[in-house]
């Protein structure tokens, strides 16, 4: 890579640099882009062990509801039935 238009990058970034710093910046950008080119050419086959919930049994648990009995909860709840809060259904 060469001849990177640093001025347009600086303008888009709302930055200003001296001419000396622009040359340093240009060299740094070229190094980054060269390395990105290396990374883009890496061919790696995905490791099947990282595909986990797709090929494994679904891990689940049984949730057991627990009653929350406390007099202040009952007093402050708008509607309390059968040991729990009663809320209206939301339909879309």
Buried (B, 14 or more C-beta within 10 A) or exposed (E): EEEBEBEEBBEEEEEEBEEEEBEEBBEEBBEEEEEEEEEEEEEEEEEEEEEEEEEEEEEEEEEEEEEEEEEEEEEEEEEBEEEBEEEEEEEE
